[in-house]
Amino acid sequence: MSRASTSVVIYNDLGGGLPLRHHCKSREDDLGYQSLAPGRSWSFGFTPDIFGRTLFYCRFSWGAESHIFDIYKQSRDKEFQEFGCKKCEWKIRKNGPCKFYKKTGMFDHCYSWD
């Protein structure tokens, strides 16, 4: 079995003591339903598709809120893109997910929930 060459780390940064429920999957893999305590993290690893089609998306829920986001999109996140990564770290916040940007050393590459 080959080792995963890319990982995604998700941090619960909702604040207010809220647990983060999430369900992540790709076309081939369903990673199941998870619950993440405040301030905690969860990760998974995989080997990206050689044709550049790897996509993992997650449904994030807390309270009455529920949002879907592409947590790993190979065209956006592959290693040599400007915001690319081999260890893709995301803080999930109430206003949207924020990705760790290696050039600044901060979680400052943020998206709004659609």
All heavy atoms as an XYZ file, in Angstrom:
943
protein
N       0.837     -1.172      0.000
C       0.000      0.000      0.000
C       0.891      1.249      0.000
O       1.820      1.357      0.783
C      -0.897     -0.029      1.243
C      -1.883      1.088      1.318
S      -2.967      0.786      2.742
C      -4.210      1.942      2.352
N       0.590      2.200     -0.868
C       1.428      3.400     -0.956
C       1.049      4.402      0.135
O      -0.094      4.446      0.586
C       1.274      4.045     -2.334
O      -0.046      4.480     -2.519
N       2.014      5.180      0.534
C       1.782      6.200      1.560
C       1.125      7.408      0.932
O       1.381      7.757     -0.200
C       3.106      6.611      2.174
C       3.695      5.525      3.037
C       4.904      6.010      3.736
N       4.583      7.238      4.467
C       5.369      7.805      5.348
N       6.527      7.284      5.599
N       5.021      8.904      5.962
N       0.289      8.065      1.695
C      -0.362      9.287      1.227
C       0.687     10.370      1.040
O       1.578     10.532      1.866
C      -1.418      9.729      2.233
N       0.582     11.093     -0.050
C       1.562     12.147     -0.310
C       1.024     13.525      0.030
O       1.756     14.501      0.029
C       1.997     12.104     -1.771
O       0.898     12.349     -2.619
N      -0.268     13.628      0.296
C      -0.897     14.900      0.637
C      -1.813     14.675      1.826
O      -2.431     13.623      1.950
C      -1.713     15.434     -0.564
O      -0.818     15.629     -1.663
C      -2.402     16.747     -0.251
N      -1.879     15.672      2.706
C      -2.800     15.579      3.838
C      -3.601     16.862      3.972
O      -3.162     17.936      3.534
C      -2.049     15.293      5.137
O      -1.169     16.345      5.446
N      -4.770     16.727      4.555
C      -5.635     17.858      4.868
C      -5.869     17.832      6.368
O      -6.183     16.782      6.940
C      -6.983     17.770      4.110
C      -7.963     18.815      4.611
C      -6.761     17.915      2.616
N      -5.684     18.978      7.010
C      -5.927     19.118      8.447
C      -7.027     20.159      8.621
O      -6.954     21.255      8.051
C      -4.659     19.566      9.205
C      -4.930     19.626     10.709
C      -3.487     18.653      8.896
N      -8.042     19.810      9.398
C      -9.172     20.700      9.657
C      -9.175     21.043     11.141
O      -9.127     20.146     11.991
C     -10.495     20.013      9.264
C     -10.505     19.732      7.759
C     -11.692     20.841      9.687
C     -11.624     18.815      7.312
N      -9.210     22.347     11.443
C      -9.254     22.830     12.828
C     -10.616     23.458     13.101
O     -11.118     24.230     12.285
C      -8.190     23.910     13.061
C      -6.776     23.461     12.869
C      -6.155     23.599     11.637
C      -6.040     22.901     13.914
C      -4.841     23.200     11.438
C      -4.726     22.501     13.727
C      -4.138     22.649     12.488
O      -2.837     22.248     12.293
N     -11.178     23.170     14.260
C     -12.409     23.820     14.678
C     -12.044     25.164     15.302
O     -11.540     25.231     16.417
C     -13.162     22.952     15.687
C     -14.428     23.634     16.203
O     -14.682     24.805     15.927
N     -15.213     22.898     16.967
N     -12.304     26.235     14.558
C     -12.023     27.596     15.025
C     -13.316     28.417     15.058
O     -13.312     29.612     14.803
C     -10.980     28.240     14.104
C     -10.324     29.476     14.711
O     -10.140     29.498     15.950
O      -9.999     30.402     13.951
N     -14.436     27.750     15.364
C     -15.736     28.430     15.391
C     -15.863     29.395     16.563
O     -16.557     30.399     16.461
C     -16.880     27.402     15.480
C     -17.072     26.491     14.275
C     -18.112     25.426     14.587
C     -17.467     27.297     13.050
N     -15.206     29.081     17.664
C     -15.348     29.889     18.874
C     -16.653     29.568     19.592
O     -17.466     28.762     19.115
N     -16.846     30.193     20.727
C     -18.084     30.037     21.480
C     -18.346     28.638     22.004
O     -19.477     28.303     22.336
N     -17.319     27.788     22.067
C     -17.495     26.433     22.581
C     -18.297     25.519     21.669
O     -18.778     24.481     22.116
N     -18.447     25.883     20.391
C     -19.268     25.097     19.473
C     -18.512     23.895     18.900
O     -17.396     24.046     18.413
C     -19.728     25.964     18.294
C     -20.733     27.050     18.608
C     -20.902     27.972     17.395
C     -22.073     26.425     18.981
N     -19.130     22.721     18.934
C     -18.540     21.580     18.227
C     -18.782     21.746     16.725
O     -19.786     22.324     16.304
C     -19.294     20.374     18.786
C     -20.595     20.917     19.262
C     -20.334     22.353     19.675
N     -17.867     21.252     15.931
C     -17.973     21.296     14.474
C     -18.270     19.888     13.973
O     -17.480     18.969     14.179
C     -16.662     21.799     13.860
C     -16.555     21.764     12.341
C     -17.566     22.719     11.703
C     -15.135     22.114     11.903
N     -19.421     19.715     13.343
C     -19.744     18.439     12.716
C     -19.313     18.538     11.256
O     -19.508     19.573     10.621
C     -21.244     18.146     12.831
C     -21.689     17.949     14.271
C     -23.172     17.674     14.406
N     -24.046     18.598     13.697
C     -24.414     19.802     14.123
N     -23.947     20.263     15.268
N     -25.217     20.557     13.412
N     -18.725     17.467     10.735
C     -18.315     17.495      9.339
C     -18.382     16.113      8.712
O     -18.275     15.093      9.400
C     -16.917     18.106      9.173
C     -15.842     17.422      9.947
N     -15.057     16.443      9.418
C     -15.439     17.582     11.223
C     -14.200     16.024     10.333
N     -14.416     16.693     11.441
N     -18.591     16.122      7.409
C     -18.657     14.900      6.618
C     -17.910     15.180      5.324
O     -18.344     15.994      4.515
C     -20.113     14.532      6.343
C     -20.277     13.268      5.574
N     -21.414     13.000      4.853
C     -19.452     12.194      5.395
C     -21.290     11.810      4.266
N     -20.106     11.312      4.584
N     -16.760     14.538      5.146
C     -15.905     14.779      3.984
C     -15.906     13.563      3.072
O     -15.940     12.427      3.538
C     -14.470     15.086      4.425
S     -14.335     16.558      5.464
N     -15.853     13.825      1.768
C     -15.807     12.734      0.809
C     -15.280     13.192     -0.534
O     -15.198     14.382     -0.812
C     -17.151     12.056      0.659
C     -18.273     12.987      0.262
C     -19.617     12.489      0.561
C     -20.627     11.853     -0.084
N     -21.817     11.389      0.118
N     -14.906     12.213     -1.333
C     -14.524     12.419     -2.725
C     -15.419     11.493     -3.549
O     -16.300     10.822     -2.999
C     -13.053     12.067     -2.947
O     -12.859     10.669     -2.835
N     -15.170     11.422     -4.833
C     -15.942     10.512     -5.670
C     -15.720      9.063     -5.238
O     -16.632      8.246     -5.282
C     -15.554     10.691     -7.131
C     -16.468      9.957     -8.070
C     -16.158     10.145     -9.529
N     -15.552     11.425     -9.821
C     -14.712     11.642    -10.810
N     -14.357     10.662    -11.603
N     -14.210     12.839    -11.033
N     -14.498      8.751     -4.792
C     -14.151      7.368     -4.441
C     -14.220      7.061     -2.944
O     -14.376      5.913     -2.564
C     -12.719      7.036     -4.919
C     -12.535      7.053     -6.415
C     -12.265      8.453     -6.956
O     -11.861      9.344     -6.179
O     -12.480      8.663     -8.158
N     -14.014      8.052     -2.099
C     -13.881      7.814     -0.656
C     -14.870      8.629      0.158
O     -14.978      9.834     -0.028
C     -12.457      8.191     -0.193
C     -11.397      7.372     -0.888
O     -11.437      6.136     -0.763
O     -10.538      7.969     -1.557
N     -15.563      7.944      1.062
C     -16.431      8.611      2.021
C     -15.752      8.489      3.383
O     -15.557      7.388      3.893
C     -17.802      7.941      2.039
C     -18.811      8.676      2.908
O     -18.405      9.330      3.902
O     -20.012      8.590      2.610
N     -15.340      9.623      3.954
C     -14.573      9.611      5.201
C     -15.451      9.596      6.446
O     -14.942      9.623      7.560
C     -13.610     10.800      5.218
C     -12.673     10.854      4.006
C     -11.794     12.085      4.073
C     -11.834      9.597      3.896
N     -16.758      9.566      6.261
C     -17.687      9.415      7.376
C     -18.008     10.712      8.089
O     -17.437     11.764      7.823
N     -18.955     10.605      8.999
C     -19.394     11.743      9.807
C     -18.493     11.855     11.024
O     -18.183     10.858     11.668
C     -20.840     11.548     10.245
C     -21.818     11.604      9.092
C     -22.131     10.457      8.377
C     -22.408     12.797      8.714
C     -23.016     10.495      7.304
C     -23.292     12.853      7.649
C     -23.589     11.696      6.957
O     -24.459     11.743      5.896
N     -18.065     13.063     11.318
C     -17.161     13.314     12.442
C     -17.695     14.494     13.252
O     -18.420     15.339     12.727
C     -15.762     13.693     11.939
C     -15.189     12.824     10.855
C     -14.604     11.538     11.385
O     -14.158     11.475     12.519
N     -14.593     10.517     10.559
N     -17.288     14.576     14.486
C     -17.568     15.747     15.313
C     -16.252     16.187     15.940
O     -15.490     15.359     16.451
C     -18.578     15.409     16.402
O     -18.909     16.585     17.126
N     -15.993     17.476     15.860
C     -14.720     18.023     16.299
C     -14.971     19.015     17.438
O     -15.676     20.008     17.261
C     -14.072     18.717     15.104
C     -12.587     18.970     15.075
C     -11.785     17.733     15.403
C     -12.214     19.474     13.682
N     -14.398     18.735     18.585
C     -14.554     19.615     19.750
C     -13.876     20.965     19.474
O     -12.981     21.062     18.632
C     -13.941     18.956     20.983
N     -14.279     22.004     20.190
C     -13.667     23.322     20.010
C     -12.147     23.274     20.160
O     -11.621     22.628     21.071
C     -14.291     24.161     21.121
C     -15.583     23.475     21.425
C     -15.336     22.020     21.207
N     -11.440     23.903     19.214
C      -9.985     23.976     19.267
C      -9.249     22.720     18.829
O      -8.024     22.698     18.793
N      -9.982     21.665     18.492
C      -9.355     20.396     18.114
C      -9.183     20.305     16.595
O      -9.747     21.085     15.841
C     -10.196     19.207     18.607
C     -10.420     19.170     20.111
C      -9.165     18.967     20.882
N      -8.552     17.710     20.495
C      -7.830     16.963     21.269
N      -7.595     17.317     22.495
N      -7.310     15.844     20.830
N      -8.403     19.297     16.162
C      -8.177     19.104     14.728
C      -8.430     17.655     14.333
O      -8.444     16.757     15.175
C      -6.753     19.513     14.354
O      -5.821     18.643     14.958
N      -8.603     17.459     13.040
C      -8.802     16.145     12.434
C      -8.114     16.177     11.081
O      -8.078     17.229     10.426
C     -10.295     15.877     12.279
C     -10.640     14.602     11.578
C     -10.624     13.346     12.116
C     -11.054     14.441     10.218
N     -11.010     12.417     11.165
C     -11.282     13.078      9.984
C     -11.254     15.333      9.167
C     -11.695     12.574      8.758
C     -11.671     14.835      7.945
C     -11.891     13.476      7.754
N      -7.543     15.060     10.659
C      -6.829     15.062      9.376
C      -7.067     13.773      8.612
O      -7.475     12.755      9.179
C      -5.336     15.279      9.599
O      -4.787     14.204     10.327
N      -6.788     13.838      7.313
C      -6.816     12.658      6.463
C      -5.758     12.829      5.378
O      -5.327     13.940      5.079
C      -8.204     12.417      5.860
C      -8.695     13.486      4.913
C      -8.503     13.369      3.541
C      -9.372     14.593      5.392
C      -8.969     14.338      2.670
C      -9.846     15.569      4.529
C      -9.637     15.438      3.163
N      -5.314     11.714      4.827
C      -4.280     11.733      3.801
C      -4.724     10.982      2.559
O      -5.607     10.134      2.615
N      -4.082     11.284      1.445
C      -4.418     10.669      0.168
C      -3.296     10.950     -0.826
O      -2.424     11.791     -0.583
C      -5.749     11.212     -0.374
C      -5.748     12.706     -0.543
C      -5.437     13.287     -1.759
C      -6.017     13.533      0.539
C      -5.402     14.663     -1.908
C      -5.987     14.911      0.405
C      -5.678     15.475     -0.822
N      -3.332     10.266     -1.943
C      -2.420     10.522     -3.051
C      -3.228     11.148     -4.176
O      -4.196     10.539     -4.651
C      -1.764      9.217     -3.531
O      -1.034      8.657     -2.428
C      -0.819      9.471     -4.689
N      -2.892     12.377     -4.585
C      -3.655     13.041     -5.644
C      -3.602     12.270     -6.966
O      -2.628     11.587     -7.270
C      -2.964     14.399     -5.799
C      -2.292     14.623     -4.485
C      -1.872     13.259     -4.033
N      -4.653     12.398     -7.723
C      -4.801     11.780     -9.040
C      -3.737     12.313    -10.000
O      -3.462     13.510    -10.028
C      -6.206     12.130     -9.551
C      -6.508     11.540    -10.896
O      -6.969     10.394    -10.925
O      -6.293     12.240    -11.907
N      -3.133     11.447    -10.797
C      -2.088     11.895    -11.728
C      -2.643     12.789    -12.837
O      -1.906     13.521    -13.479
C      -1.316     10.702    -12.347
C      -2.251      9.786    -13.119
C      -0.559      9.944    -11.271
C      -1.523      8.745    -13.958
N      -3.954     12.751    -13.033
C      -4.578     13.581    -14.073
C      -5.083     14.917    -13.528
O      -5.685     15.694    -14.255
C      -5.716     12.813    -14.746
C      -5.258     11.542    -15.404
C      -5.572     10.315    -14.857
C      -4.469     11.587    -16.550
C      -5.137      9.140    -15.450
C      -4.025     10.414    -17.153
C      -4.354      9.197    -16.603
N      -4.862     15.187    -12.244
C      -5.232     16.479    -11.662
C      -6.696     16.641    -11.337
O      -7.192     17.757    -11.272
N      -7.401     15.546    -11.065
C      -8.847     15.626    -10.841
C      -9.263     15.391     -9.393
O     -10.461     15.276     -9.116
C      -9.557     14.597    -11.713
C      -9.308     14.781    -13.192
C      -9.978     13.688    -13.966
N      -9.441     12.397    -13.538
C      -9.347     11.326    -14.321
N      -9.748     11.396    -15.561
N      -8.847     10.204    -13.858
N      -8.333     15.325     -8.467
C      -8.698     15.020     -7.079
C      -9.514     16.150     -6.469
O      -9.160     17.322     -6.566
C      -7.438     14.767     -6.225
O      -6.698     13.703     -6.815
C      -7.796     14.422     -4.793
N     -10.620     15.765     -5.847
C     -11.502     16.716     -5.181
C     -12.094     16.062     -3.938
O     -12.676     14.983     -4.020
C     -12.642     17.148     -6.115
C     -13.742     18.005     -5.491
C     -13.207     19.378     -5.110
C     -14.916     18.139     -6.448
N     -11.888     16.695     -2.791
C     -12.559     16.306     -1.559
C     -13.396     17.493     -1.116
O     -12.913     18.633     -1.124
C     -11.555     15.981     -0.438
C     -10.978     14.604     -0.519
C      -9.811     14.366     -1.230
C     -11.593     13.530      0.129
C      -9.264     13.097     -1.311
C     -11.043     12.254      0.056
C      -9.877     12.043     -0.664
N     -14.633     17.230     -0.761
C     -15.487     18.297     -0.260
C     -16.076     17.870      1.078
O     -16.163     16.674      1.379
C     -16.581     18.668     -1.262
C     -17.525     17.543     -1.593
C     -18.734     17.397     -0.909
C     -17.214     16.614     -2.583
C     -19.598     16.367     -1.211
C     -18.068     15.578     -2.888
C     -19.263     15.457     -2.205
O     -20.122     14.427     -2.498
N     -16.426     18.858      1.881
C     -16.961     18.578      3.212
C     -18.217     19.404      3.452
O     -18.309     20.553      3.027
C     -15.950     18.940      4.299
S     -14.365     18.095      4.186
N     -19.140     18.802      4.182
C     -20.270     19.549      4.731
C     -19.911     19.849      6.175
O     -19.602     18.946      6.949
C     -21.562     18.751      4.673
C     -22.733     19.494      5.374
C     -24.043     18.771      5.267
N     -24.520     18.699      3.899
C     -25.142     19.682      3.248
N     -25.344     20.839      3.850
N     -25.550     19.515      2.006
N     -19.918     21.127      6.522
C     -19.615     21.579      7.882
C     -20.901     22.083      8.512
O     -21.638     22.863      7.888
C     -18.581     22.706      7.854
C     -17.244     22.281      7.313
C     -16.849     22.614      6.031
C     -16.379     21.527      8.097
C     -15.618     22.215      5.531
C     -15.142     21.124      7.603
C     -14.768     21.469      6.322
N     -21.169     21.663      9.750
C     -22.398     22.057     10.431
C     -22.126     22.400     11.886
O     -21.281     21.775     12.537
C     -23.423     20.911     10.394
O     -23.629     20.453      9.092
N     -22.846     23.378     12.381
C     -22.859     23.734     13.798
C     -24.159     24.476     14.051
O     -24.650     25.209     13.195
C     -21.643     24.591     14.171
C     -21.599     25.912     13.462
C     -22.122     27.104     13.901
C     -21.032     26.181     12.171
N     -21.910     28.091     12.967
C     -21.238     27.551     11.893
C     -20.376     25.409     11.215
C     -20.812     28.149     10.717
C     -19.956     26.010     10.052
C     -20.163     27.361      9.811
N     -24.744     24.262     15.212
C     -26.031     24.888     15.498
C     -26.991     24.623     14.340
O     -27.142     23.495     13.886
N     -27.615     25.690     13.823
C     -28.534     25.574     12.689
C     -27.834     25.821     11.353
O     -28.462     25.795     10.304
C     -29.694     26.558     12.864
N     -26.522     26.069     11.366
C     -25.753     26.371     10.148
C     -25.269     25.088      9.465
O     -24.925     24.113     10.140
C     -24.516     27.198     10.496
C     -24.807     28.545     11.071
C     -25.020     29.606     10.006
O     -24.484     29.463      8.889
O     -25.721     30.571     10.301
N     -25.211     25.125      8.139
C     -24.679     24.011      7.362
C     -24.128     24.560      6.050
O     -24.817     25.303      5.346
C     -25.776     22.980      7.088
O     -25.243     21.876      6.401
N     -22.869     24.214      5.734
C     -22.197     24.720      4.542
C     -21.359     23.617      3.902
O     -20.806     22.776      4.600
C     -21.274     25.891      4.887
C     -21.976     27.020      5.558
N     -22.721     27.947      4.873
C     -22.065     27.364      6.864
C     -23.219     28.825      5.722
N     -22.839     28.486      6.942
N     -21.228     23.678      2.571
C     -20.381     22.739      1.837
C     -19.212     23.516      1.246
O     -19.390     24.633      0.747
C     -21.172     22.031      0.721
C     -22.254     21.147      1.335
C     -20.243     21.191     -0.156
C     -23.186     20.515      0.325
N     -18.016     22.919      1.342
C     -16.821     23.573      0.804
C     -15.877     22.517      0.236
O     -15.731     21.438      0.807
C     -16.106     24.361      1.916
C     -14.894     25.102      1.433
C     -15.023     26.241      0.657
C     -13.627     24.651      1.745
C     -13.898     26.919      0.192
C     -12.499     25.325      1.298
C     -12.644     26.465      0.513
N     -15.225     22.841     -0.895
C     -14.204     21.974     -1.493
C     -12.924     22.124     -0.674
O     -12.167     23.073     -0.858
C     -13.942     22.351     -2.950
C     -15.112     22.071     -3.860
O     -15.979     21.241     -3.495
O     -15.175     22.676     -4.951
N     -12.688     21.188      0.243
C     -11.560     21.298      1.172
C     -10.229     20.972      0.487
O      -9.182     21.449      0.906
C     -11.794     20.421      2.426
C     -10.991     20.929      3.610
C     -11.562     18.952      2.146
C     -11.485     22.212      4.209
N     -10.258     20.169     -0.566
C      -9.066     19.958     -1.397
C      -9.521     19.882     -2.848
O     -10.299     18.995     -3.221
C      -8.305     18.681     -1.039
C      -7.056     18.525     -1.895
C      -5.853     19.119     -1.509
C      -7.090     17.849     -3.106
C      -4.723     19.026     -2.305
C      -5.963     17.752     -3.913
C      -4.784     18.346     -3.505
O      -3.668     18.266     -4.296
N      -9.045     20.806     -3.632
C      -9.348     20.877     -5.063
C      -7.999     20.936     -5.757
O      -7.276     21.921     -5.612
C     -10.168     22.141     -5.320
C     -10.729     22.281     -6.670
C     -11.601     23.537     -6.670
C     -12.326     23.733     -7.950
N     -13.172     24.936     -7.876
N      -7.647     19.880     -6.467
C      -6.285     19.753     -6.977
C      -5.867     20.938     -7.844
O      -4.728     21.389     -7.756
C      -6.131     18.438     -7.741
C      -4.681     18.063     -7.979
C      -4.524     16.626     -8.420
O      -5.473     15.859     -8.465
N      -3.311     16.249     -8.732
N      -6.767     21.484     -8.639
C      -6.400     22.629     -9.482
C      -6.017     23.850     -8.647
O      -5.187     24.649     -9.058
C      -7.548     22.978    -10.427
O      -8.708     23.314     -9.694
N      -6.574     23.971     -7.454
C      -6.273     25.097     -6.561
C      -5.149     24.769     -5.584
O      -4.325     25.630     -5.251
C      -7.546     25.447     -5.761
C      -7.364     26.536     -4.716
C      -8.545     26.621     -3.751
N      -8.600     25.430     -2.912
C      -9.716     24.980     -2.354
N     -10.864     25.588     -2.551
N      -9.676     23.886     -1.604
N      -5.095     23.531     -5.113
C      -4.249     23.177     -3.970
C      -3.004     22.367     -4.285
O      -2.223     22.088     -3.377
C      -5.082     22.402     -2.943
C      -6.232     23.218     -2.403
O      -6.020     24.405     -2.101
O      -7.353     22.680     -2.289
N      -2.793     21.967     -5.543
C      -1.615     21.143     -5.826
C      -0.347     21.883     -5.413
O      -0.295     23.114     -5.406
C      -1.575     20.683     -7.274
C      -1.426     21.761     -8.291
C      -1.512     21.157     -9.689
C      -1.513     22.259    -10.722
N      -1.694     21.736    -12.064
N       0.656     21.113     -5.090
C       1.840     21.609     -4.385
C       2.473     22.872     -4.965
O       2.871     23.755     -4.225
C       2.888     20.494     -4.308
C       4.102     20.894     -3.511
C       5.113     19.769     -3.380
O       4.930     18.706     -3.992
O       6.095     19.967     -2.662
N       2.569     23.004     -6.268
C       3.329     24.129     -6.819
C       2.470     25.314     -7.245
O       2.979     26.266     -7.820
C       4.235     23.646     -7.952
C       5.242     22.647     -7.451
C       5.123     21.307     -7.761
C       6.277     23.043     -6.608
C       6.029     20.376     -7.269
C       7.186     22.121     -6.110
C       7.062     20.785     -6.439
N       1.182     25.302     -6.924
C       0.344     26.482     -7.133
C       0.742     27.520     -6.080
O       1.333     27.180     -5.053
C      -1.135     26.133     -6.973
C      -1.672     25.192     -8.024
C      -1.705     25.838     -9.386
O      -0.737     25.790    -10.138
N      -2.806     26.462     -9.710
N       0.371     28.792     -6.293
C       0.748     29.827     -5.322
C       0.259     29.484     -3.918
O       0.963     29.664     -2.940
C       0.203     31.193     -5.733
C       0.606     32.266     -4.732
C       0.131     33.660     -5.085
O      -0.469     33.830     -6.150
O       0.369     34.555     -4.274
N      -0.965     29.004     -3.814
C      -1.528     28.661     -2.503
C      -1.554     27.144     -2.314
O      -2.318     26.628     -1.531
C      -2.925     29.258     -2.348
C      -2.914     30.753     -2.396
C      -3.300     31.435     -3.539
C      -2.485     31.494     -1.310
C      -3.279     32.820     -3.590
C      -2.450     32.877     -1.346
C      -2.849     33.543     -2.496
N      -0.692     26.431     -3.046
C      -0.656     24.978     -2.993
C      -0.030     24.446     -1.709
O       0.585     25.183     -0.940
N      -0.196     23.131     -1.505
C       0.283     22.540     -0.257
C       0.388     21.035     -0.385
O      -0.304     20.420     -1.179
C      -0.690     22.878      0.875
S      -2.415     22.564      0.463
N       1.254     20.448      0.425
C       1.268     19.002      0.631
C       0.582     18.688      1.960
O       0.015     17.623      2.127
C       2.699     18.464      0.638
C       3.289     18.386     -0.761
C       4.652     17.756     -0.792
C       4.688     16.279     -0.558
N       4.023     15.428     -1.535
N       0.660     19.629      2.877
C      -0.096     19.556      4.128
C      -1.012     20.779      4.098
O      -0.571     21.902      4.353
C       0.827     19.600      5.343
C       0.080     19.516      6.653
C       1.040     19.567      7.845
C       0.286     19.490      9.151
N       1.203     19.639     10.293
N      -2.264     20.541      3.728
C      -3.229     21.631      3.555
C      -4.010     21.806      4.857
O      -4.762     20.919      5.246
C      -4.172     21.313      2.403
S      -3.313     21.013      0.848
N      -3.779     22.933      5.517
C      -4.382     23.176      6.827
C      -5.461     24.240      6.710
O      -5.233     25.302      6.125
C      -3.328     23.625      7.823
C      -2.261     22.566      8.060
C      -1.205     23.049      9.036
O      -1.432     22.924     10.255
O      -0.182     23.570      8.557
N      -6.622     23.950      7.294
C      -7.770     24.851      7.241
C      -8.338     25.088      8.628
O      -8.544     24.139      9.383
C      -8.880     24.231      6.388
C      -8.556     24.098      4.946
C      -7.948     23.033      4.338
C      -8.822     25.050      3.926
N      -7.831     23.275      3.001
C      -8.364     24.502      2.713
C      -9.411     26.320      3.919
C      -8.478     25.178      1.501
C      -9.526     26.980      2.716
C      -9.059     26.414      1.524
N      -8.607     26.339      8.953
C      -9.372     26.678     10.150
C     -10.793     26.969      9.690
O     -11.015     27.800      8.803
C      -8.788     27.902     10.864
C      -7.533     27.577     11.642
C      -7.121     28.700     12.551
C      -5.939     28.278     13.418
N      -5.538     29.334     14.349
N     -11.738     26.251     10.279
C     -13.139     26.452      9.937
C     -13.716     27.470     10.912
O     -13.709     27.265     12.129
C     -13.926     25.123      9.984
C     -13.251     24.075      9.095
C     -15.381     25.352      9.599
C     -13.056     24.483      7.637
N     -14.161     28.586     10.343
C     -14.705     29.698     11.125
C     -16.149     29.948     10.726
O     -16.594     29.508      9.664
C     -13.854     30.950     10.890
C     -12.415     30.749     11.351
C     -11.533     31.922     11.033
N     -10.212     31.727     11.640
C      -9.111     32.327     11.220
N      -9.154     33.179     10.208
N      -7.965     32.095     11.825
N     -16.883     30.674     11.547
C     -18.293     30.939     11.260
C     -18.494     31.655      9.927
O     -19.481     31.413      9.241
C     -18.926     31.760     12.385
C     -19.135     30.981     13.651
C     -19.771     31.842     14.715
C     -19.977     31.063     15.991
N     -20.526     31.905     17.061
N     -17.566     32.525      9.549
C     -17.731     33.277      8.298
C     -17.097     32.581      7.102
O     -17.192     33.087      5.978
C     -17.212     34.710      8.449
C     -15.757     34.748      8.858
O     -15.191     33.749      9.276
N     -15.147     35.916      8.748
N     -16.428     31.441      7.298
C     -15.856     30.683      6.187
C     -14.548     30.020      6.560
O     -13.968     30.286      7.615
N     -14.049     29.139      5.686
C     -12.785     28.440      5.940
C     -11.586     29.320      5.583
O     -11.623     30.079      4.615
C     -12.870     27.223      5.008
C     -13.780     27.652      3.909
C     -14.729     28.647      4.490
N     -10.517     29.221      6.375
C      -9.278     29.968      6.120
C      -8.120     28.982      6.036
O      -7.915     28.159      6.927
C      -9.019     30.976      7.237
S     -10.241     32.307      7.274
N      -7.355     29.110      4.960
C      -6.249     28.198      4.683
C      -4.926     28.790      5.148
O      -4.695     29.992      5.026
C      -6.187     27.935      3.172
C      -5.189     26.892      2.750
C      -5.271     26.693      1.244
C      -4.357     25.592      0.794
N      -4.375     25.468     -0.670
N      -4.085     27.928      5.677
C      -2.737     28.332      6.066
C      -1.943     28.656      4.806
O      -1.886     27.865      3.859
C      -2.048     27.202      6.837
C      -0.679     27.570      7.323
C      -0.520     28.361      8.445
C       0.453     27.132      6.649
C       0.744     28.704      8.902
C       1.720     27.472      7.089
C       1.860     28.264      8.228
N      -1.343     29.830      4.789
C      -0.561     30.292      3.639
C       0.899     30.312      4.053
O       1.303     31.078      4.925
C      -1.042     31.671      3.211
C      -0.398     32.228      1.970
C      -0.021     31.427      0.904
C      -0.183     33.588      1.856
C       0.558     31.960     -0.234
C       0.395     34.139      0.714
C       0.761     33.310     -0.323
O       1.333     33.842     -1.454
N       1.704     29.446      3.416
C       3.089     29.256      3.853
C       3.932     30.524      3.749
O       4.868     30.706      4.511
C       3.728     28.100      3.095
C       3.754     28.244      1.612
C       4.175     26.953      0.924
C       3.888     27.040     -0.556
N       3.623     25.780     -1.160
N       3.614     31.443      2.827
C       4.419     32.663      2.680
C       4.239     33.626      3.843
O       5.163     34.356      4.188
C       4.090     33.370      1.363
C       4.633     32.637      0.151
C       4.417     33.426     -1.116
C       4.961     32.670     -2.316
N       4.702     33.389     -3.568
N       3.050     33.638      4.449
C       2.806     34.545      5.574
C       2.877     33.826      6.918
O       2.975     34.467      7.964
C       1.427     35.216      5.463
O       0.410     34.196      5.526
C       1.298     36.018      4.182
N       2.762     32.491      6.898
C       2.753     31.729      8.133
C       1.476     31.917      8.929
O       1.457     31.705     10.136
N       0.390     32.308      8.234
C      -0.883     32.580      8.904
C      -2.040     31.916      8.149
O      -1.910     31.586      6.973
C      -1.119     34.093      8.973
C      -0.045     34.834      9.740
S      -0.280     36.629      9.650
C      -1.746     36.788     10.616
N      -3.166     31.774      8.833
C      -4.385     31.294      8.201
C      -5.118     32.503      7.628
O      -6.153     32.933      8.135
C      -5.265     30.574      9.231
C      -4.717     29.231      9.633
C      -3.797     29.126     10.662
C      -5.134     28.081      8.976
C      -3.293     27.886     11.028
C      -4.630     26.839      9.332
C      -3.712     26.739     10.364
N      -4.564     33.070      6.567
C      -5.108     34.327      6.056
C      -5.596     34.252      4.607
O      -5.897     35.268      4.002
C      -4.082     35.463      6.206
C      -2.764     35.186      5.494
O      -2.614     34.114      4.884
O      -1.872     36.051      5.569
N      -5.719     33.051      4.083
C      -6.282     32.893      2.742
C      -7.701     32.357      2.932
O      -7.915     31.137      3.023
C      -5.413     31.946      1.904
C      -5.782     31.949      0.463
N      -5.558     33.031     -0.352
C      -6.377     31.022     -0.309
C      -5.993     32.757     -1.561
N      -6.500     31.544     -1.554
N      -8.662     33.275      3.068
C     -10.016     32.906      3.504
C     -11.040     32.971      2.376
O     -10.906     33.734      1.435
C     -10.451     33.830      4.637
S      -9.378     33.704      6.101
N     -12.057     32.153      2.530
C     -13.179     32.068      1.609
C     -14.461     32.325      2.383
O     -14.556     31.973      3.560
C     -13.254     30.674      0.967
C     -12.063     30.340      0.104
C     -10.881     29.869      0.671
C     -12.120     30.495     -1.274
C      -9.786     29.547     -0.120
C     -11.017     30.183     -2.073
C      -9.855     29.711     -1.484
O      -8.771     29.413     -2.266
N     -15.464     32.864      1.710
C     -16.798     33.019      2.308
C     -17.596     31.773      2.009
O     -17.375     31.114      0.989
C     -17.513     34.232      1.729
O     -16.823     35.415      2.028
N     -18.538     31.459      2.875
C     -19.449     30.368      2.579
C     -20.333     30.790      1.418
O     -20.805     31.914      1.382
C     -20.335     30.036      3.787
C     -19.575     29.582      4.996
C     -19.525     30.219      6.196
C     -18.790     28.404      5.149
N     -18.743     29.512      7.070
C     -18.285     28.381      6.454
C     -18.459     27.354      4.288
C     -17.479     27.345      6.924
C     -17.645     26.334      4.767
C     -17.172     26.337      6.064
N     -20.536     29.914      0.462
C     -21.420     30.221     -0.670
C     -22.843     29.822     -0.374
O     -23.119     28.953      0.352
C     -20.956     29.505     -1.948
C     -19.638     30.106     -2.450
O     -19.391     31.293     -2.200
O     -18.897     29.354     -3.101
